[in-house]
Amino acid sequence: MQKLLTLLMTWLLCFPAYVYAESSICYGTTSNGRLEAGLQLPKSGSNYEGYSSLARLLGRTYVHSIVMKIMLNTYKNLETEQPGNQFKYAETGFKKGGKFKPHKTHQNGLSVDFMVPVLNTDGQSVHLPTHPFNKFGYNIEFDKKGNYNGLKIDFDALAAHIVQLHKEAKKQGHDLWRVIFDPELQPLLFKTKYGDYLKKNVVFSRKRSWVRHDEHYHVDFLIPCNKK
């Protein structure tokens, strides 16, 4: 019996490492690509959660293994950098990549949408509401000052998150290709204490995208892929 328990404990300890060690292979580009061995992001952690349990069941929260490592390490770093703040990731992609409607990208596991971190009227960090009635958060519209229905974008937390994503990507030997966030709201992001770092190290799209990107910010990771 003791031997059986020892074997079971050994298996349980090794299993997470085995899953985490699985390596993905990306092909093509974010707008014309695919993915092998994509990994599904955890449903939640101590300071983050996914935008929808339904979307997770439908397989819309898979990423490249390196992207997953960068994201989870970033959330861990933010526990110290931004204690008490809550973060939420949104659409990522399918396990095998490919077309990911309604998005034009998200095809090779290197694209991730993050919902903006927000503060309530008491100044507390809360999750942006995401449910079917507001298109899982994508239908929310913030004003030019970052306000919506008693919530305010936490630009400090948002900036800190992007900085940590960049630093962690570099630590893993990679980089961020670009960040898409509403150009009208970008000046408020650059006014934070992280503004200088962002301007020097992160490429932001200056053109308004086909959707506004005010309730979420889109991050493309720069990781080498094979030809499709």
PyMOL commands that set and color helices and strands:
alter all, ss='L'
color gray80, all
select helices_A, chain A and resi 2-21+53-57+65-81+132-134+155-171+186-190+195-201
alter helices_A, ss='H'
color red, helices_A
select strands_A, chain A and resi 25-29+32-36+39-40+48-50+62-63+87-89+111-115+118-119+125-126+147-148+151-153+175-180+216-222
alter strands_A, ss='S'
color yellow, strands_A
deselect
rebuild
show_as cartoon
